Amino acid sequence: MTNPVPVPLADPRKPAILIVDDAPDNLGTLRSMMLRQGYQTFVATSGDRALDIAQRVKPDLILLDVVMPGIDGLETCRRLKAHPATTRIPVIFMSARGETEDIVAGFDTGAADYIPKPLRLEEVCARVRAQLRLRSGDAQSEQTDRLRMIVNSMDQGLLIVEGCGRVQYANPACDRYLGYAPEELVGQSLKELLDCQEPGCCEGLDAMVYGTREVKIRHRDGNLRAMDLTMTPMHAADGLFVVLLHDITHHKQSEDALQRAAMLDPLTKIANRRHFDAFLDKEWHRAIRNAQPLSLVVLDVDHFKLYNDTLGHAAGDVCLQKVAQTLQDHAARPTDLAARYGGEEFVLLFAETPAENAALLAEMIRAAVAALEIPNPGSTTSTWLTVSVGVATIVPTQLDAVDNLFVCADRAMYAAKAGGRNRVESTIVGAAWDVVHDAAVF
């Protein structure tokens, strides 16, 4: 068995022509003419050899003689059209048979054109050029259809937008993301869809930053959806931009839920220590800037260990939840925060609240907990569950330390316990104040 003769690969920059003819003179003449036209040429003297070369090289066009020994041109064409690799290659028949039935037979096998012999070289060149133009147009149309199919099946939203922000095209995923019917987004302004909060974002796309960033974009129902937006200019179409949208609404909702969960005490569902510390740091610096008073309340449930030992930990959990809800009800402003700081200890922060008001609020909280009338059989202070409360107020400066506010509030709370429990003690923190005194006594 002999190895097949190697066939060089086609140069993708030049159209490739395969010439098939069993007459060497015809082959030589046609090959020379195709080379002068700037085409890359391949030759075969039989149908079998033509099929082999066509499948390897995949030429742009085949000039095929009809009358050949072995597999004739008609059968060669049938096999070319039956093979997926060669079915789309246009075939021009060359034949001295000019009868109508011969020409019809050629077209029935899938030929694109039919040139009678003897060949007129100018006519051959013209017909080759015509078929290559048609093939180029078919290839472009096929590529366009393929690109359209890809864009239409994308999971990402895609917009083509003019420099002024007007939408020229939106793919189906974009319509789904934003709740619009097909073509309904066309003509709308990206500026009106975006929740424009960054400077320059709505003044035209030239002012926007290229690349990917997180934005809020308005759904047809009026709600804002979180999206990753990627914008790039279309260099081949001056003044147009491609905008990709990836819906991250569910991701953001999950992320926000996780962040909220990370800031809540799992038992009482009010702020945890981590959240409170961050909130205190923010309000501390704001109080320094504005020279406003900041009041911290530290609260401890009286005899809570006895409560747990007597009634059980499940009852203790319910008790802490009720106390937490009472504290939450008294942190009414955005600048107020109630938190569980650990065990049976709670804290509240009241921004822009002077000492007198803080002491009154603390007394209201103490009374509200007592009014819950939660039985505490092990308490030596009261029949009901009670709390001891310490309050510290400061107008902080750059020279003060936030830890000192906590120390003073803790001391006030322990003073309340030492004074008989179920009471409020308060202090003003500062250079001229370092003494704990009664604000209210139950």
C-alpha positions as CSV (number, residue, x, y, z in Angstrom):
1,M,0.0,0.0,0.0
2,T,1.5,3.4,-1.0
3,N,1.2,6.5,1.1
4,P,-0.9,9.4,-0.2
5,V,1.0,12.2,-1.8
6,P,1.1,15.1,0.7
7,V,-0.9,18.2,-0.1
8,P,0.2,21.6,1.0
9,L,-2.3,23.6,3.1
10,A,-4.2,26.5,1.5
11,D,-3.0,30.1,2.2
12,P,-6.0,31.7,4.0
13,R,-5.1,35.1,2.6
14,K,-5.6,33.9,-1.0
15,P,-8.7,32.2,-2.6
16,A,-7.9,28.6,-3.3
17,I,-9.0,26.9,-6.5
18,L,-9.0,23.2,-7.2
19,I,-8.8,22.3,-10.9
20,V,-9.8,18.8,-11.8
21,D,-9.2,17.5,-15.4
22,D,-7.6,14.4,-16.9
23,A,-6.1,16.4,-19.8
24,P,-2.6,17.7,-18.8
25,D,-2.8,20.6,-21.3
26,N,-6.1,21.8,-19.9
27,L,-4.7,21.5,-16.4
28,G,-1.6,23.5,-17.2
29,T,-3.4,26.3,-19.1
30,L,-6.1,26.7,-16.3
31,R,-3.5,26.6,-13.5
32,S,-1.3,29.3,-15.2
33,M,-4.4,31.5,-15.7
34,M,-5.6,31.1,-12.0
35,L,-2.1,31.9,-10.7
36,R,-2.0,35.1,-12.8
37,Q,-5.3,36.1,-11.2
38,G,-3.7,35.8,-7.8
39,Y,-5.4,32.6,-6.7
40,Q,-3.7,29.6,-5.0
41,T,-4.2,26.6,-7.2
42,F,-4.4,22.8,-6.6
43,V,-4.7,20.2,-9.4
44,A,-6.1,16.7,-9.7
45,T,-6.4,14.3,-12.7
46,S,-9.0,12.0,-11.2
47,G,-12.2,12.1,-9.2
48,D,-10.7,10.1,-6.3
49,R,-7.7,12.5,-6.1
50,A,-10.0,15.5,-6.2
51,L,-12.1,14.2,-3.3
52,D,-9.0,13.6,-1.2
53,I,-7.6,17.1,-1.9
54,A,-10.9,18.8,-1.4
55,Q,-11.4,17.3,2.1
56,R,-7.9,18.2,3.1
57,V,-7.6,21.7,1.6
58,K,-11.2,22.8,1.5
59,P,-10.8,25.1,-1.5
60,D,-13.0,28.1,-2.1
61,L,-14.0,26.8,-5.5
62,I,-13.6,23.7,-7.7
63,L,-13.3,23.7,-11.5
64,L,-14.4,20.1,-12.4
65,D,-14.3,18.3,-15.8
66,V,-17.3,16.2,-16.4
67,V,-15.8,13.5,-18.6
68,M,-13.0,11.6,-16.8
69,P,-12.0,8.0,-16.5
70,G,-13.0,6.1,-13.3
71,I,-15.3,8.4,-11.2
72,D,-16.6,11.0,-13.6
73,G,-17.3,14.6,-12.8
74,L,-21.0,14.1,-12.0
75,E,-20.3,11.3,-9.4
76,T,-17.4,13.4,-8.0
77,C,-19.7,16.3,-7.5
78,R,-22.3,14.1,-5.8
79,R,-19.7,12.8,-3.3
80,L,-18.4,16.4,-2.7
81,K,-22.0,17.5,-1.8
82,A,-22.6,14.5,0.4
83,H,-19.6,15.1,2.6
84,P,-20.0,17.7,5.4
85,A,-16.5,19.1,4.9
86,T,-17.0,19.9,1.2
87,T,-20.8,20.3,0.8
88,R,-20.7,24.1,0.7
89,I,-17.8,24.4,-1.8
90,P,-19.1,25.8,-5.2
91,V,-18.4,23.5,-8.2
92,I,-18.2,24.8,-11.8
93,F,-18.5,22.1,-14.4
94,M,-16.4,22.2,-17.6
95,S,-17.6,19.9,-20.4
96,A,-17.8,19.6,-24.1
97,R,-21.2,18.1,-23.6
98,G,-23.6,21.0,-24.2
99,E,-26.9,19.2,-24.5
100,T,-29.7,20.4,-22.3
101,E,-29.9,17.1,-20.4
102,D,-26.2,17.1,-19.7
103,I,-26.4,20.6,-18.3
104,V,-29.5,19.8,-16.2
105,A,-27.7,16.6,-14.9
106,G,-24.8,18.8,-13.8
107,F,-27.0,21.2,-11.9
108,D,-29.0,18.4,-10.3
109,T,-25.8,17.1,-8.7
110,G,-25.3,20.5,-7.0
111,A,-23.1,22.4,-9.4
112,A,-23.1,26.2,-9.2
113,D,-22.3,26.9,-12.8
114,Y,-21.5,25.1,-16.2
115,I,-18.9,26.3,-18.7
116,P,-18.9,24.6,-22.2
117,K,-15.6,23.5,-23.9
118,P,-13.6,24.7,-25.6
119,L,-13.0,27.1,-22.8
120,R,-12.8,30.8,-23.3
121,L,-10.3,31.9,-20.6
122,E,-11.8,35.4,-20.1
123,E,-15.2,33.7,-19.5
124,V,-13.7,31.2,-17.0
125,C,-12.1,34.1,-15.1
126,A,-15.3,36.0,-15.0
127,R,-17.3,33.1,-13.8
128,V,-14.8,32.2,-11.1
129,R,-14.8,35.8,-9.8
130,A,-18.6,35.8,-9.7
131,Q,-18.7,32.5,-7.7
132,L,-16.0,33.7,-5.3
133,R,-18.0,36.9,-4.7
134,L,-21.1,34.9,-4.0
135,R,-19.2,32.5,-1.7
136,S,-17.8,35.5,0.2
137,G,-21.3,36.9,0.6
138,D,-22.6,33.6,1.7
139,A,-19.7,33.2,4.2
140,Q,-20.4,36.7,5.6
141,S,-24.1,36.0,5.8
142,E,-23.3,32.7,7.5
143,Q,-21.0,34.4,10.0
144,T,-23.6,37.1,10.7
145,D,-26.3,34.4,11.3
146,R,-23.8,32.6,13.6
147,L,-23.0,35.8,15.6
148,R,-26.7,36.7,15.8
149,M,-27.4,33.2,17.2
150,I,-24.6,33.5,19.8
151,V,-25.8,37.0,20.9
152,N,-29.4,35.9,21.1
153,S,-28.5,32.8,23.2
154,M,-26.2,34.7,25.6
155,D,-27.1,34.7,29.3
156,Q,-25.6,38.2,29.6
157,G,-27.6,41.2,28.5
158,L,-26.1,43.0,25.6
159,L,-26.9,46.5,24.4
160,I,-25.5,48.5,21.4
161,V,-25.6,52.1,22.4
162,E,-24.9,55.4,20.6
163,G,-22.6,58.0,22.1
164,C,-25.6,60.0,23.3
165,G,-26.9,57.0,25.2
166,R,-29.6,56.0,22.8
167,V,-30.1,52.2,22.6
168,Q,-29.8,50.8,19.1
169,Y,-30.1,47.1,20.0
170,A,-30.9,44.9,23.0
171,N,-30.6,41.1,23.0
172,P,-33.3,38.8,24.5
173,A,-31.3,38.4,27.8
174,C,-31.3,42.2,28.3
175,D,-35.1,42.3,27.6
176,R,-35.6,39.5,30.2
177,Y,-33.3,41.2,32.8
178,L,-35.2,44.5,32.5
179,G,-38.8,43.2,31.9
180,Y,-39.2,44.6,28.4
181,A,-40.8,43.1,25.3
182,P,-38.6,42.5,22.2
183,E,-37.6,45.8,20.5
184,E,-39.1,47.9,23.4
185,L,-35.8,49.0,24.7
186,V,-34.7,50.3,21.2
187,G,-34.7,54.1,21.2
188,Q,-34.6,54.4,25.0
189,S,-31.9,56.3,26.8
190,L,-29.3,54.4,28.9
191,K,-29.1,57.6,31.0
192,E,-32.8,57.1,32.0
193,L,-32.3,53.4,32.7
194,L,-29.3,53.9,35.0
195,D,-29.7,55.1,38.6
196,C,-27.0,57.8,37.9
197,Q,-25.2,58.6,41.1
198,E,-21.6,58.8,39.9
199,P,-20.4,62.2,38.5
200,G,-20.7,62.4,34.7
201,C,-22.4,59.1,34.3
202,C,-25.5,60.6,32.7
203,E,-23.8,63.3,30.6
204,G,-23.0,60.9,27.7
205,L,-21.1,57.7,27.3
206,D,-17.9,59.4,26.6
207,A,-17.9,60.7,30.2
208,M,-18.4,57.2,31.6
209,V,-15.5,55.0,32.7
210,Y,-14.8,52.0,30.5
211,G,-14.5,48.6,32.1
212,T,-16.7,46.8,34.6
213,R,-18.5,48.3,37.5
214,E,-21.5,47.7,39.7
215,V,-24.6,49.8,38.9
216,K,-28.3,50.1,39.7
217,I,-30.4,49.9,36.6
218,R,-34.2,50.5,36.5
219,H,-36.5,47.5,35.7
220,R,-39.6,48.2,33.7
221,D,-41.6,47.8,36.9
222,G,-39.7,50.8,38.4
223,N,-37.6,48.9,40.8
224,L,-33.8,49.1,40.7
225,R,-31.8,46.0,40.0
226,A,-28.1,45.4,40.8
227,M,-26.0,44.8,37.6
228,D,-22.4,44.4,36.6
229,L,-22.0,46.8,33.6
230,T,-19.2,46.5,31.2
231,M,-18.8,49.1,28.4
232,T,-16.4,49.1,25.5
233,P,-16.3,51.2,22.3
234,M,-16.9,49.5,19.0
235,H,-13.8,50.6,17.1
236,A,-15.2,49.3,13.7
237,A,-18.4,51.5,14.2
238,D,-17.4,55.0,15.3
239,G,-19.6,56.4,18.0
240,L,-21.1,53.1,19.1
241,F,-20.6,51.2,22.4
242,V,-21.2,47.7,23.5
243,V,-22.7,47.5,27.0
244,L,-22.8,44.1,28.7
245,L,-25.1,43.6,31.7
246,H,-24.9,40.7,34.2
247,D,-27.7,40.5,36.7
248,I,-26.3,40.3,40.3
249,T,-29.6,41.1,42.1
250,H,-29.9,37.7,43.8
251,H,-26.2,37.7,44.6
252,K,-26.5,41.2,46.2
253,Q,-29.6,40.1,48.1
254,S,-27.8,37.1,49.5
255,E,-24.7,39.2,50.2
256,D,-26.9,41.8,52.0
257,A,-28.6,39.1,53.9
258,L,-25.3,37.6,55.0
259,Q,-24.0,41.1,56.1
260,R,-27.2,41.7,58.1
261,A,-26.9,38.3,59.7
262,A,-23.3,39.0,60.6
263,M,-24.4,42.1,62.4
264,L,-27.2,40.5,64.4
265,D,-27.1,38.5,67.6
266,P,-28.6,35.1,66.6
267,L,-30.7,34.8,69.9
268,T,-32.2,38.2,70.4
269,K,-32.1,39.4,66.7
270,I,-30.8,42.8,67.7
271,A,-27.3,44.2,66.9
272,N,-24.4,42.1,68.1
273,R,-21.2,43.4,69.7
274,R,-19.3,43.6,66.3
275,H,-22.1,45.8,64.9
276,F,-22.2,48.0,68.0
277,D,-18.5,48.6,68.1
278,A,-18.5,49.7,64.4
279,F,-21.5,51.9,65.0
280,L,-19.9,53.4,68.1
281,D,-16.7,54.2,66.3
282,K,-18.7,56.0,63.5
283,E,-20.8,58.0,66.0
284,W,-17.7,58.8,68.1
285,H,-16.0,60.5,65.2
286,R,-19.1,62.3,64.2
287,A,-19.6,63.6,67.8
288,I,-16.0,64.9,67.7
289,R,-16.6,66.7,64.4
290,N,-19.8,68.3,65.6
291,A,-18.9,68.8,69.3
292,Q,-22.1,67.0,70.3
293,P,-22.7,64.8,73.4
294,L,-22.7,61.0,73.1
295,S,-24.4,58.8,75.7
296,L,-23.7,55.2,76.4
297,V,-26.0,52.9,78.4
298,V,-24.8,49.6,79.8
299,L,-27.5,47.3,81.2
300,D,-27.3,44.0,83.0
301,V,-30.1,41.6,83.9
302,D,-30.2,41.2,87.7
303,H,-29.8,37.7,89.2
304,F,-29.9,36.1,85.7
305,K,-27.8,33.1,86.7
306,L,-30.4,32.3,89.4
307,Y,-33.1,32.8,86.8
308,N,-31.5,30.2,84.5
309,D,-30.8,27.8,87.4
310,T,-34.4,28.0,88.6
311,L,-36.4,28.1,85.3
312,G,-33.9,26.6,82.8
313,H,-31.9,27.9,79.9
314,A,-34.8,27.8,77.5
315,A,-36.8,30.2,79.7
316,G,-33.6,32.3,80.0
317,D,-33.4,32.6,76.3
318,V,-37.0,33.8,76.0
319,C,-36.3,36.2,78.8
320,L,-33.3,37.8,77.0
321,Q,-35.4,38.0,73.8
322,K,-38.1,40.0,75.6
323,V,-35.6,42.3,77.2
324,A,-33.9,42.9,73.9
325,Q,-37.1,43.8,72.2
326,T,-37.8,46.3,75.0
327,L,-34.4,47.9,74.4
328,Q,-35.0,47.9,70.6
329,D,-38.3,49.8,71.1
330,H,-36.4,52.6,72.8
331,A,-33.7,53.0,70.1
332,A,-36.0,54.9,67.8
333,R,-33.7,57.2,65.8
334,P,-31.2,56.2,63.1
335,T,-28.5,57.5,65.5
336,D,-29.6,55.1,68.3
337,L,-28.6,51.5,68.6
338,A,-29.4,48.7,71.0
339,A,-27.2,45.6,71.1
340,R,-26.5,42.5,73.1
341,Y,-23.0,42.8,74.2
342,G,-22.6,39.4,75.8
343,G,-24.5,37.0,78.0
344,E,-27.1,39.1,79.9
345,E,-25.4,42.4,79.2
346,F,-26.9,44.9,76.8
347,V,-25.8,48.3,75.6
348,L,-27.5,51.3,74.0
349,L,-25.9,54.3,72.2
350,F,-27.7,57.6,72.0
351,A,-26.0,60.2,69.7
352,E,-26.5,63.9,70.3
353,T,-28.1,63.2,73.6
354,P,-27.0,65.1,76.7
355,A,-26.7,63.5,80.2
356,E,-30.1,64.6,81.5
357,N,-32.0,63.1,78.5
358,A,-29.9,59.9,78.6
359,A,-30.7,59.4,82.3
360,L,-34.4,59.8,81.6
361,L,-34.2,57.3,78.7
362,A,-32.3,54.9,80.9
363,E,-35.0,55.2,83.6
364,M,-37.7,54.6,81.0
365,I,-35.9,51.4,79.8
366,R,-35.5,50.2,83.4
367,A,-39.2,50.8,84.1
368,A,-40.3,49.1,80.8
369,V,-38.3,46.0,81.7
370,A,-39.9,45.8,85.1
371,A,-43.3,46.4,83.5
372,L,-42.9,43.1,81.5
373,E,-43.6,41.4,84.8
374,I,-41.4,38.4,84.0
375,P,-41.4,36.2,87.2
376,N,-38.0,35.7,88.7
377,P,-38.4,33.4,91.6
378,G,-34.7,33.3,92.5
379,S,-34.4,37.1,92.7
380,T,-33.7,38.8,96.1
381,T,-34.4,42.2,94.6
382,S,-38.0,41.9,93.2
383,T,-40.7,39.4,92.3
384,W,-40.2,40.3,88.7
385,L,-37.2,40.4,86.5
386,T,-35.2,43.7,86.8
387,V,-32.1,45.3,85.3
388,S,-29.3,47.5,86.7
389,V,-28.3,50.4,84.3
390,G,-25.3,52.6,84.0
391,V,-25.1,55.7,81.8
392,A,-22.0,57.7,80.7
393,T,-22.1,60.9,78.6
394,I,-19.3,62.6,76.9
395,V,-18.6,65.4,74.5
396,P,-15.6,63.8,72.9
397,T,-12.5,65.5,71.6
398,Q,-9.4,64.2,69.8
399,L,-7.7,63.8,73.2
400,D,-10.4,61.4,74.5
401,A,-10.5,57.6,74.2
402,V,-13.7,55.7,73.4
403,D,-12.6,53.0,75.8
404,N,-12.9,55.5,78.7
405,L,-16.6,56.0,77.9
406,F,-17.2,52.2,78.3
407,V,-15.2,52.1,81.6
408,C,-17.3,54.9,83.0
409,A,-20.6,53.4,81.9
410,D,-19.5,50.0,83.4
411,R,-18.6,51.6,86.7
412,A,-22.0,53.3,86.8
413,M,-23.7,50.0,86.1
414,Y,-21.8,48.3,88.9
415,A,-22.6,51.2,91.2
416,A,-26.3,50.6,90.4
417,K,-25.9,46.9,91.4
418,A,-24.0,47.9,94.6
419,G,-26.7,50.3,95.4
420,G,-29.4,47.6,95.5
421,R,-30.0,46.8,91.8
422,N,-33.0,47.7,89.7
423,R,-31.8,51.3,89.4
424,V,-30.0,53.7,87.1
425,E,-26.6,55.4,87.8
426,S,-25.1,58.0,85.5
427,T,-21.9,59.9,85.0
428,I,-20.6,62.7,82.9
429,V,-17.1,61.9,81.4
430,G,-14.6,64.7,80.9
431,A,-11.8,66.6,82.4
432,A,-14.0,68.2,85.0
433,W,-16.2,65.2,85.6
434,D,-15.1,61.8,87.0
435,V,-17.7,61.1,89.6
436,V,-20.7,58.7,89.6
437,H,-24.0,60.0,90.9
438,D,-27.6,58.9,91.1
439,A,-29.9,59.8,88.2
440,A,-32.9,57.8,89.4
441,V,-33.6,55.3,92.1
442,F,-36.4,52.7,92.1
